[in-house]
Structures are given as structure tokens and as C-alpha cells.
Amino acid sequence: MTIFDTGWDPDDWQRGAVEEILGLLPLVDLFMPNEPEALALSGTPDAEEAAAFLAARCRGWVVLKRGELGVLALSSRGERVRIAAPPVTPVDTTGAGDSLAAGMLADLADGTDMANALATGVRVASTVVGRPSRDRYPSREQLLALEPGLGAVARTFGRT
């Protein structure tokens, strides 16, 4: 599986960066831009339109990280998954996107479907941002002990 997270501020992109990134998407199984990156790549101010633009170019899934709004994921086959982030009092948001990816990828590696893997990712990220830096990362047991409804999952099929 090829996973791509640009991981840098689009304001710092050099000439040709957008074309280079878009040119790589047909080779990517899982593209994970944050919302500002997706907007810069698509040239639209709308997150839904940006996700659709990117999904049309990616061979797999586009997972749009939206911070406190959760995630919006679209597949090249027209599947759509939306996970709402639970209300959290942020303590330190450093590593939120990486935590989301880690939770999601751990579940995907175990054979979990994308919707449930994304729910785990949002759960991990939401837990991490609500904890102090010295005690950032919960164990799997601590995560599993949390209330299971930490984010509403909406899933639809068909081209969007």
C-alpha cells in the first residue's frame, strides 16, 4: 500500500509542487492531506469539492484531515466516509494528524474496513490532542476503555 501525506504548509510550496503532487496521485493508495493542503491542490475554497477533485485523481482513498471537524474520506470507487470528531478540549495539537494515521493504519493492517479504521484514527487523534505533552500517547487498552461513540460515522456509496 502506498500512503502519501504531504506534511508541509502549502504556503511554502515551490513552483511546480501542485503539479508534482497531482502527478503522483494515480500511484497512491491512500492520500492524507489536511484541509489547507487539499484546498491548495484543488484550487477551490470548498473542502467537499477539494476532496472530490483529489479522489478523481487518486487510485485509492483520499482522507481529508479537518481538525476539530474530523475527517472526510472518498475512494476512487465513489465510497464516502465522514467521521465527526468528538468535542475535546485541546491541550496540545502537535502530532494530531500523525496520531490519526497511526490509529487508522493499525486497524487497516489488522484487516478492518476503512470506515471503522477511520473511526479508530479519529478516536486516537482526539485522545492525543486532549492530553499534555508529557503523557501524549494512550495505550490501546486506554483507548478501548473509552466510550465507543466518539465520532459519528456516515457512509455512502455511489459517485459524489
N, C-alpha and C positions, 0 to 999 in steps of 0.2 A: 504494500500500500504506500503510495506517495502522498505525503502530507506537506502542505505549504502554508506557512504563516509568515507574512512579510516582516512583521515585527519592527517596523520603523515608521516614524512620523512622515506622512505624505508631504508635509511642508518642506522636508529635506530631500525629497526625491529629485534626482538629477534628470536632465533632458533624456528622454527615451525610456525612463523607468516604467511608465504606464504601459507602453507598447511591449516592453520586455516581459512584464508580469503577465499581461493578457496573452502573449505568445506562449507562455508556459502552461496555461490552464488546461489545454487539451491533454496534457501529460499527467495531470494531477487528479488523485482520487478524493482528496479532502483538502479544500481550501478554506482557511480560517482567518479572514480579515476582520479587523474591528470596523465599526461603523464609519469613522472618518476615512479609513483606507478604502472601503467599498465605495463610498461616495466619490472619492478622488479617482478611482479606477473607472467608474461608470460615467462620470460627468453629470450625474443627476443629484439633486438635493434630497431625494426620497429613498429611504432605506429599502422599502419593498421593491422599487424599480431597480435599485442597485443590485440587490440580491438576485433578481430575475436576470438582469444583464450578465452577471457573473456566472450564474448557473447555466446559461445558454452556451457558455464558452468552456466550462469545466467538464471533464469526463465523469466526475463523480458528484460529490456533495460540496456545497458552499455553506459554511457555518458562519453566519454573521454575528459577531460578538457585539452586544449592545449595552454592556454595563448593567446598570440597575434595571434595564428593560428586559434582560435575559438574552435569549438567542432566537434567531430565525434561521432555519436551515432549509435549503432547497436542493433537490437532486436533479441531475440531468434527465431523469425519467419523469419528472413532474411531481415527485413527492414533496410535501411541505410539512415541516415540523416547527412548531413555535413553543418555546418554553419560557414562561414568565418567571422572573427572579423573585424570590420571596423578599418581603421587606427586611432589610438588615441595616443596622447602624454601622456604617463603615468605620473601621479603626485604621486600616492600612490597606490600600487597594493594590499595592505592589504585587505583581505576580498573579493577579486575578485571571487573566486570560490563559496563562500557563497552567494554573490550577484547573480551570475548566477543561483544557485539553487533556490534562493528565487523568482526570476522572472519567472523561468520555473515552479516551483511548484504552484505559484499563478495562472498561466494560466491553468495548469492541473486541479487544484481544480475547476476552472470555466468551465471545460469540453472541453478545447482547445486540439487539437491533438498535438502529440509530436513535429512535425516539427515546428509548429507555437509557441509552448511553448518554445522550444529551442531558437528560434529567439528572443523571448522576453527576455529570460535569458541572451543571448549574448549582447543584447541591454542594459540591466541593468548593467551587469558587465563592459561593455565598457564605459558606462557613469560614473560609480563609480570610476574606475581607473584613469579617466581623471580629477577628482575633488580633491581639497585639503581636508585633513582630517577633518577640522572643518565644511565642507559643503559636506560631502560624498554622502549622500543618497538623490536622487531626488524624488520628489513626482510622483505619477502615471501620473498626469497631465503634469508635465515637461517631462516625458518620452514619453507620447503620442504626445507631440508637436514636438518631434524630427523628422527628416527626416525618413520616414518608411523604406527606403532601406539600413538600417545599417547592412548589412551582407547578403551575397548570400546564399540561401537555395538550396541544391541539395538533392534530394530524389530518391532512387531506391528501387526496390523490388526484391526478389529472393536471394538465398544464395550467400554470398560473401566469 
